[in-house]
Amino acid sequence: MVMRVNNYLVEQLDAVRNEISQAAIAVGRKPETVRLVAVSKTFPAANIETAYGAAQRLFGENRVQEMAEKTEILPDDIEWHLIGHLQSNKVSKAVACADYIHAVDSVKLIERIDRLAGEINKNPKILLEINISGETSKFGTTEIEAMELATAAVKCDNLEFVGLMTMAPYGADEPELHHIFSSLRRLRDNIATQFAIQLPELSMGMSADYKIAIAEGATFVRVGSAIFGKR
Ligand SMILES: *Cc1c(COP(=O)(O)O)cnc(C)c1O
């Protein structure tokens, strides 16, 4: 029985990897420019070990406590991505165990991550979470807020500001998804130019929409249920 579950998981993982490669190639990108964050939230460590056995190394969790418990018992060469909203009272634990923090959405949080990471000699990579509305009219507000966050992030010594992250609304149709993901890419380009920095990462795309995200430039796709099954 256990074998069947494991085989199923590895098959799903391989299928997602194939889809990622094909989606990249279809738009003239090299498949290795898209990295798969396998979102293991709510699933036991045993499932992560199965995926690890199939050479998966990037895993995503949305709760700090759950991630901390898993990091303690799983191999050290796993790269841990915290993808969920981070509360300020969890920052200390988050910087202790996460390699990447994807959903950073306030100046306060940026400054706190920087300070607490410095105290324990860590240097987490962070991505700013941007809420891109389906309506172009709201894009200006997003952009101004993003510039404020970026201004704070580039000043920090104990974190590395590497990119932007977004989550498309549930049920968005294809044109809307293209709009949201391409808007994030343009915003990333604008920030990189404005601050004269490298901003390589775009974390966008989940089980339902990662192929569209890849077409629009995603470098991290965060895929959970298509690999591990229903939560
Ligand atoms: C749960 C989660 C995912 C993965 O969602 P699936 O639809 O299961 O692929 C991706 N990103 C974030 C921020 C999540 O919380």
The ligand as an ORCA input file, in Angstrom:
! r2SCAN-3c Opt
* xyz 0 1
  C      -0.687     26.198     -1.001
  C       0.051     27.202     -1.783
  C       0.544     26.891     -3.067
  C       0.306     25.560     -3.758
  O      -1.025     25.465     -4.159
  P      -1.534     24.239     -5.087
  O      -2.767     24.759     -5.694
  O      -1.757     23.100     -4.154
  O      -0.476     23.951     -6.075
  C       1.277     27.861     -3.725
  N       1.510     29.076     -3.184
  C       1.040     29.401     -1.963
  C       1.331     30.757     -1.430
  C       0.293     28.493     -1.229
  O      -0.161     28.827     -0.012
*
